[in-house]
Amino acid sequence: MTATNARPEVGAGASSAVRSGRDLLALMLLPVPLVLAVLPAAFAGGGTRRWFGGRGGESQRAEAQAAKDAAAEAFYDLDTAQRDLRISIETINAVDSSSRGRKASEDFAALGRRIDEVSHTYITAVDSHDLDRDDLEPAVASRARTELTRAKDDLVRVKGELDRFAQGLGPLLGSAETQLARLAPAVERARQALLAASNALDTVRAAGLRADELAARLAALAPELTKLNQGAGKHGVPETLQRADVVLRDAEAVRTEAERLPERAAEIDRRLVSLRTRAQALTTRAGSVEPVLSELRRRFSAACWQDLQPVPEQAAVNVRQAEDKLAEAAKAREEQRWADATSRLSTVRALLNTVDEAVSAAGDRLQQLNAVAKDPQQEIERTRFAVRDAQRLAMAGRHTPDPRHARPLDDSVARLERAIAGLEGRHPDYWHFLTETEAVRQTAARVVSDIREERGGGA
């Protein structure tokens, strides 16, 4: 029950004025002699109410009327606060479906029942006493004042409970209002993103590019747009905000890819040309591997070149596969299957990289073997320097090295000596020598890294 349901009159002033007007009008309608007879009595006695209790009765009536006015004001304040708080609760309910949101609604409903109780008591007290009666007795006026004062106190007390409840809703209401404030802009951004994606697709199609995959992705967003248009009233604020974010992200992705599509097509064309040229060049280079292998066989032991034997045949196979994939990529480009074209070109690149590495390995092997066969001492000194440098670092600031560092370095020295000894003989395995010296250097570098890491961490 609220003030809009049954709001009593506030104050007796208006009623007294109306009644005085009626009295005056009645006197004016009387015959003149009767008017002359009535007027002195009326003005001399101060009105008819003096006949029913005099000034004491008027005092009781005034106090009762003041109590009625105060109760009416308290009732109005409570009603206004309840209406305002109902809006807050509705805001929270629209956004927050958590247990906290449900409890807020339940607590507000309980407060509403208490408000109905005190409002009923107040309205009953007002309806029970007609303070405008001419024959109002002082005892009745006193009782009315008491009941109206009690009703006012109850209204004020419940208003205080309502105010405290409203203060406790601050965090929930703030969060709900923040989400509601985000709602309209978020939905509008999603709509604008969809429009921008659609326009970008139109531009691409005008340039002769179909973009079927992008168009399908954009069409899949149509149901989400429908739900956005139906509004948060049907789908809820959190769900609508989440949907708007998803639509915005997906639509912007479509727009971005559509805008890049001409550049992507041009890039695929450039890669097709570049990889064709590279495949042709590698075919020529692969033809030089066989002469390199022939020289390796003639000058060095089998261990130095056996692992390179499959290179010419494998290079030819890889080049043929690359050419087949290039043809597939070109067809995908012609059919505007951009993802397929890109995938095929990546495969072509990997195949050609394998060929390049294998062909280069053969030439590099011959160069390395020629160098060590001519002067192995340079490789030996290079390796010994790496080990000595690691040993100096291991001894820095110590009387004895840490076994974790000393043991691998000692093993590396012995390994190097064995590799050097393997160079003796008529047909030394220079490739084994090179792989051993490389392994020794890697061990020394690992020890140096460990020492620096430990000392750096201790610092």
Buried (B, 14 or more C-beta within 10 A) or exposed (E): BBBEEBBBEBEBEEBBEEBEEEBEEEEEEEEEEEEEEBEEEEEEEEBEBEEBBEEEBBEBBBBBBBBBBBBBBBBBBBBEBBEEBEEBBEBBBBBBBEEEBEEBBEBBEEBBEBBBEBBEBBBEBBEEBEBBEEEBBBEBBBBBBBBBBBBBBBBBBBBEEBBEBBEEBEEBBEBBBEBBEBBEEBBEBBBEBBEBBBEBBEBBBEEEBBBEBBBEBBEEBEEBBEBBEEEBEEBBBBEBBEBBBEBBEBBBBBBEBBBEBBEBBEEBEEBBEEBBEBBEEBBEBBEEBEEBBEEBBEBBBEEBBEEBEEBBEBBBEBBEBBBBBBEBBBEBBEEBBBEBBBBBBEBBBEBBBBBBEBBEBBEEBBEBBBBBBEEBEEBBEEBBEBBEBBBEBBBEEEEEBBEEBBEBBBEBBEBBEEBBEBBEEEEBBBBBBBEBBEBBBEBBEEBBEBBEEEEEEEE
